[in-house]
Amino acid sequence: MGIEIGGHIEKVNGKEVSYSEFVQKYLEKNQPVVLTGLMDDWKACKDWVFDNGKPNLQFFSTHFGKSRVQVADCGTRDFTDQKRVEMSVSEFVDHWLENSLQELGSASTNQSDGHPVLYLKDWHFVKEYPEYLAYNTPLFFCDDWLNLYLDNYRMHKDPDTYQANNEISCSDYRFVYMGAKGSWTPLHADVFRSYSWSANVCGKKQWLFLSPSQCNLVFDRNMKSSVYNIFDDVSEKEFPGFKEAIWLECTQEQNEIIFVPSGWYHQVHNLEDTISINHNWFNAYNLSWVWNLLSSDYNEAKEYIEDIRDICDDFEGLCQRNLAANTGMNFYDFFVFITSFCLANLVQLCYLLRDCKSTRSLSPVAQHLALNLGSVRKIVCKIKSVGGLAGNHGFFLDMRETLDDPRFLHLCTGLERVYEMIHKQQSCCFDTKKDLVDDLRDLDTTRTYSSQVFTAEDLISFIDNAITKLSCTNCEEIVLPSEWDGA
């Protein structure tokens, strides 16, 4: 069964697109795009690639050879993914060089002379080599709440499921991928239904995309399992809607970056020996996608163990533990995450309104912060509407402790730097960390409404009271955007 290609992904010169244009055309509309012209000064493009465009594999063995990495065997399926093994970078490079795949005829062939095609995936390169500075994250992708948070906190800390190196407690979502011609990734949608971006340092990739409105077509009749490889002879009986899917295709060349929006299923093939840099990320524009996935996965986890509800001492706790194990976070993790960013955005807004002495109109940064707060509030309302934190088992978040936590200071300064870059605006009172600490302590007037947040309703009240306080203090009503919805 062949697939129907209905169009191709737009390519634009990234140097000719402003941040606001990128937001309006691609983030808000959740549309993919390929960006050129943004990798000219990357160290990776010089160190990792020969002049002929081939990967400098020996460089990796020499400088990073001892790193332990996950490598996929592209010819062996393991449930919904490919079988993975762990090896050193040097071992992976040796395998690549010993089994030259230059004669491999097509991207969908997964064996060469009996040797498996291996694909190094999900290498946490930035965390492992923070001083190497292989690249600069393009401005369009800098408003990255996920990785900024994980630079300071763990996403999930349940001792029953915590392991130092597992994906649940993933240190970040910034990766390097390396694969020979013929390596590939099966059909999937990205973790957390996040955005992602992928930059080709060398090589060429073929991407096949399916829009969220058609994703039901690649699932079975029970909406439980999806197609593994769209180029297989897909069973019409098992996947009755598959033949109706209309795909978008893209060939990504060297030094091009592709933006993958939330919820788009995609399959990727390396048409040449390829090295890429990839980030998963989310922010105010796609928080709804994250919450919708959590809600859906929670319902599935609950349904799966419904028959033991009557004999389970902590059924809800078990559901949340299973959710964290399967999805990477649970309701409480997500609530702590969005509460932290709610507070960080309120801190920034408080500074701007107090120190900039501008009460007639909000600056671009302040407008951005208001949009963020509006998005968080909307998600919290969704959590409240489904009783997402019901029976919270002693869970609460202490605002005073959060504000006094040095990690929160780092989160705030990181967020401030991002919006300073995006809006090319020098903030009014962020010159030193001492200023930031002093201002944090001045926020007592904002946090006196309630020091502890137990429920979604508590957080909604906290946001509303803080915004009312700031509006009164600055003689101007601050309106949180509410009409835009990213999912």
Summary of the structure (lengths in Angstrom):
residues: 487
radius of gyration: 23.5
end to end distance: 31.4
largest distance: 74.4
contacts: 1534
relative contact order: 0.12
helix: 41%
strand: 21%
